[in-house]
Amino acid sequence: MYKQFYGFKENAFNITADPAFYFESTSHKEAYAHLLYGIRNRKGILCLTGEVGTGKTTLCRILLNKIDTNIKTAFILNPSFSPVQLLQLIAKDLGLRTESSNKLDLTHALNNFLLAETSRGHNVVVIIDEAQNLDTRQLEQVRLLSNLETEKNKLLQIILVGQPELLEKLKKTSLRQLNSRISVRYHVRPLSREEIGEYIQHRIRIAGGPAQLQLTAQALDYIYSASNGTPRLINILAEHALLAGFVQETFLINEETIRVCTREALGEEVFS
């Protein structure tokens, strides 16, 4: 309803990981630089963590879209598979044709593929999202994959992407070998108060919304307090705010509107 009122071409605050709406905060810029450094320098295992809704998956999609053409990639979104199935999925996503269900055969085929790509001057990256859901056996399989190397370089770069629970899991004694091999780590931070206004206006602009659609400074303060700077929560609150603005027929969203939206969307109110 509010799309027509405000002139939006599409929803500005969907919570899907849409690269078209990517907002490069200071933390996201640093995270991207860390990942690119680890990939280009063949560091083996990289680890990207962040709280729920901080934009980790979107960042990975941006990385895949902007990465060098000589880098082959696989993106595993749901790692809830057995170690053998994980190998099969990685091989399939890399375009490697193999029908084997034998771990040794799969590893051998993957090693040959990686050697061939390296000889062509290519690099290979596997991104495993929601990695906090990997069990010990699967994570051990990741460690074994990191053993695929030449005398000079790692043949495969693996990016583990997950929530902070992943860090706790990696501290287990049984995973100390894997943990010691992670050479690049970065934890994505929420948006700062200064970035929230820019973030909201960025999404409004990308969606084709009007420049006169604004939130007051007090409204932005309240969003920051209610969301702690988490983009997904900001999107939920902003979506409700635009609907409220449509009902009120206003282009200026104030603090009281955000207070009501917070109660409706999150079931709570911020007292600060």
C-alpha positions as CSV (number, residue, x, y, z in Angstrom):
1,M,0.0,0.0,0.0
2,Y,2.7,2.5,1.0
3,K,4.7,1.7,-2.2
4,Q,2.2,3.6,-4.4
5,F,1.8,6.4,-1.9
6,Y,5.5,7.1,-1.7
7,G,6.3,6.1,-5.3
8,F,8.5,3.1,-4.5
9,K,9.4,0.8,-7.4
10,E,10.0,-2.1,-5.0
11,N,10.0,-2.8,-1.3
12,A,12.8,-0.9,0.4
13,F,13.1,-2.9,3.5
14,N,12.8,-6.6,2.7
15,I,14.8,-8.8,5.0
16,T,16.2,-11.0,2.2
17,A,19.9,-10.8,1.4
18,D,19.6,-8.7,-1.7
19,P,23.0,-7.4,-3.0
20,A,21.2,-4.6,-4.8
21,F,20.5,-2.9,-1.5
22,Y,24.0,-3.5,0.0
23,F,25.1,-0.7,2.3
24,E,28.8,-0.6,2.9
25,S,29.2,0.3,6.5
26,T,32.6,0.7,8.0
27,S,32.5,-2.8,9.4
28,H,31.3,-4.3,6.1
29,K,34.1,-2.5,4.3
30,E,36.7,-3.9,6.7
31,A,35.1,-7.4,6.5
32,Y,35.2,-7.4,2.7
33,A,38.9,-6.3,2.7
34,H,39.8,-9.1,5.1
35,L,38.1,-11.7,3.0
36,L,39.6,-10.4,-0.2
37,Y,43.1,-10.4,1.4
38,G,42.7,-14.0,2.6
39,I,41.5,-15.2,-0.8
40,R,44.1,-13.5,-2.9
41,N,46.9,-14.5,-0.6
42,R,45.6,-18.1,-0.4
43,K,45.4,-18.2,3.4
44,G,43.4,-21.4,3.5
45,I,40.7,-21.1,6.1
46,L,38.9,-17.8,6.9
47,C,36.2,-17.1,9.4
48,L,33.5,-14.4,9.2
49,T,31.2,-14.1,12.2
50,G,28.5,-11.7,13.3
51,E,25.2,-11.6,15.1
52,V,21.9,-12.6,13.4
53,G,20.9,-10.0,10.8
54,T,24.1,-8.1,10.5
55,G,24.4,-8.7,6.8
56,K,26.9,-11.6,6.6
57,T,25.1,-13.4,3.8
58,T,24.6,-10.2,1.8
59,L,28.3,-9.5,2.1
60,C,29.1,-13.0,0.8
61,R,26.9,-12.4,-2.2
62,I,28.6,-9.1,-2.9
63,L,32.0,-10.9,-2.7
64,L,30.8,-13.5,-5.2
65,N,29.5,-10.8,-7.6
66,K,32.7,-8.7,-7.5
67,I,35.4,-11.3,-7.2
68,D,38.0,-11.8,-9.9
69,T,37.0,-13.9,-12.9
70,N,40.0,-16.2,-12.3
71,I,38.5,-17.3,-9.0
72,K,36.1,-20.2,-9.0
73,T,33.6,-20.3,-6.2
74,A,31.1,-22.5,-4.4
75,F,28.5,-21.1,-2.0
76,I,27.0,-23.6,0.5
77,L,23.9,-22.0,2.1
78,N,22.6,-25.0,4.1
79,P,25.5,-27.1,5.5
80,S,23.2,-29.6,7.2
81,F,24.7,-32.6,5.4
82,S,26.9,-35.5,6.2
83,P,30.7,-35.0,5.5
84,V,30.3,-37.0,2.2
85,Q,27.3,-35.0,1.1
86,L,29.2,-31.8,1.9
87,L,32.0,-32.9,-0.4
88,Q,29.4,-33.8,-3.1
89,L,27.7,-30.5,-2.8
90,I,31.0,-28.6,-3.0
91,A,32.1,-30.6,-6.1
92,K,28.7,-30.0,-7.7
93,D,28.8,-26.2,-7.0
94,L,32.2,-26.0,-8.5
95,G,31.0,-27.7,-11.7
96,L,32.9,-30.9,-11.0
97,R,31.1,-34.0,-12.4
98,T,31.4,-37.0,-10.2
99,E,28.8,-39.6,-9.1
100,S,30.9,-41.1,-6.4
101,S,29.7,-41.4,-2.8
102,N,33.1,-42.5,-1.6
103,K,34.9,-39.8,0.5
104,L,38.3,-40.9,-0.8
105,D,37.2,-40.8,-4.4
106,L,35.6,-37.4,-4.0
107,T,38.6,-35.9,-2.2
108,H,40.9,-37.3,-5.0
109,A,38.7,-35.8,-7.7
110,L,38.5,-32.5,-5.9
111,N,42.3,-32.5,-5.5
112,N,42.8,-33.1,-9.2
113,F,40.4,-30.3,-10.1
114,L,42.2,-27.9,-7.8
115,L,45.6,-28.8,-9.2
116,A,44.3,-28.2,-12.7
117,E,42.8,-24.8,-11.7
118,T,46.0,-23.8,-10.0
119,S,48.0,-24.7,-13.1
120,R,45.8,-22.3,-15.1
121,G,46.5,-19.5,-12.6
122,H,43.1,-19.8,-11.0
123,N,42.1,-19.8,-7.4
124,V,39.1,-21.7,-5.8
125,V,36.9,-20.5,-2.9
126,V,34.3,-22.3,-0.9
127,I,31.9,-20.2,1.2
128,I,30.0,-22.2,3.9
129,D,27.2,-20.1,5.4
130,E,25.5,-20.8,8.7
131,A,28.7,-22.6,9.7
132,Q,27.7,-22.6,13.4
133,N,25.4,-25.5,12.5
134,L,28.3,-27.7,11.3
135,D,28.9,-30.6,13.7
136,T,32.4,-31.8,14.7
137,R,32.6,-34.4,11.9
138,Q,31.7,-31.8,9.3
139,L,34.2,-29.3,10.6
140,E,36.9,-32.0,10.7
141,Q,36.1,-32.5,7.0
142,V,36.7,-28.8,6.4
143,R,40.1,-29.2,8.1
144,L,41.0,-32.1,5.9
145,L,40.0,-30.1,2.8
146,S,42.4,-27.4,3.9
147,N,45.2,-30.0,3.6
148,L,44.9,-29.9,-0.2
149,E,48.0,-27.8,-1.1
150,T,51.2,-27.6,-3.0
151,E,54.5,-26.8,-1.5
152,K,53.9,-23.1,-1.9
153,N,50.1,-22.5,-1.8
154,K,46.8,-23.7,-0.4
155,L,44.7,-25.1,-3.3
156,L,41.4,-24.3,-1.7
157,Q,40.3,-21.2,0.3
158,I,37.4,-22.0,2.7
159,I,35.3,-19.2,4.3
160,L,33.3,-20.2,7.4
161,V,30.5,-17.8,7.9
162,G,28.4,-18.0,11.0
163,Q,27.0,-16.6,14.2
164,P,29.1,-16.1,17.4
165,E,28.3,-19.6,18.4
166,L,30.7,-20.7,15.8
167,L,33.6,-19.1,17.7
168,E,32.6,-21.0,20.8
169,K,32.4,-24.3,18.9
170,L,35.9,-23.8,17.4
171,K,37.3,-23.5,21.0
172,K,36.5,-27.2,21.6
173,T,39.6,-29.3,22.2
174,S,38.5,-31.7,19.5
175,L,38.6,-28.8,17.0
176,R,41.9,-27.2,18.1
177,Q,43.7,-28.3,14.9
178,L,41.0,-26.6,12.7
179,N,41.0,-23.5,14.9
180,S,44.8,-23.1,14.7
181,R,44.5,-23.1,10.9
182,I,42.2,-20.2,10.6
183,S,44.5,-17.4,9.4
184,V,42.0,-14.6,8.8
185,R,39.1,-13.7,11.2
186,Y,36.6,-10.9,11.3
187,H,33.5,-10.2,13.3
188,V,30.9,-8.0,11.6
189,R,29.7,-5.2,13.9
190,P,26.2,-3.6,13.8
191,L,25.7,-0.2,12.3
192,S,26.7,2.8,14.4
193,R,24.2,5.5,15.2
194,E,25.7,7.7,12.6
195,E,25.3,5.1,9.9
196,I,21.6,4.3,10.5
197,G,20.2,7.4,8.9
198,E,22.5,6.9,5.8
199,Y,21.5,3.2,5.7
200,I,17.7,4.0,5.7
201,Q,18.1,6.8,3.1
202,H,20.3,4.5,0.9
203,R,17.6,1.8,0.8
204,I,14.8,4.4,0.1
205,R,16.9,5.8,-2.7
206,I,17.6,2.3,-4.2
207,A,13.9,1.4,-4.1
208,G,13.0,4.6,-5.9
209,G,11.5,6.4,-3.0
210,P,11.3,10.2,-2.7
211,A,14.0,12.4,-1.2
212,Q,11.5,14.2,1.0
213,L,10.7,11.0,2.9
214,Q,12.6,11.5,6.1
215,L,12.9,10.3,9.7
216,T,13.5,12.8,12.5
217,A,16.7,12.6,14.5
218,Q,14.7,11.4,17.5
219,A,13.1,8.7,15.4
220,L,16.6,7.5,14.3
221,D,17.8,7.6,17.9
222,Y,14.9,5.3,18.9
223,I,15.5,2.9,16.0
224,Y,19.2,2.6,17.1
225,S,18.2,1.9,20.7
226,A,15.5,-0.7,19.6
227,S,17.7,-2.5,17.0
228,N,21.2,-2.1,18.5
229,G,22.2,-1.2,14.9
230,T,21.2,-4.6,13.5
231,P,20.2,-4.1,9.8
232,R,17.5,-6.8,9.9
233,L,15.8,-5.2,12.8
234,I,16.2,-1.8,11.3
235,N,14.4,-3.1,8.2
236,I,11.5,-4.5,10.2
237,L,11.0,-1.2,12.0
238,A,11.4,0.9,8.9
239,E,8.9,-1.2,7.0
240,H,6.3,-0.7,9.8
241,A,7.2,3.0,9.9
242,L,6.5,3.4,6.2
243,L,3.1,1.7,6.6
244,A,2.3,4.0,9.5
245,G,3.4,7.0,7.5
246,F,1.1,5.9,4.7
247,V,-1.8,5.7,7.1
248,Q,-1.0,9.2,8.5
249,E,-0.3,10.5,5.0
250,T,3.0,12.0,6.1
251,F,6.5,12.1,4.6
252,L,8.1,12.8,8.0
253,I,8.3,9.9,10.4
254,N,8.7,11.0,14.1
255,E,9.7,9.2,17.3
256,E,6.2,8.5,18.5
257,T,5.5,6.6,15.3
258,I,8.7,4.5,15.8
259,R,7.7,3.8,19.4
260,V,4.3,2.4,18.2
261,C,6.0,0.4,15.4
262,T,8.5,-1.0,17.9
263,R,5.7,-2.3,20.1
264,E,3.9,-3.7,17.1
265,A,6.9,-5.3,15.4
266,L,9.0,-6.4,18.3
267,G,6.5,-6.6,21.1
268,E,8.4,-4.2,23.3
269,E,9.3,-0.6,23.9
270,V,12.7,0.9,24.5
271,F,13.1,2.9,27.7
272,S,16.1,5.1,27.4
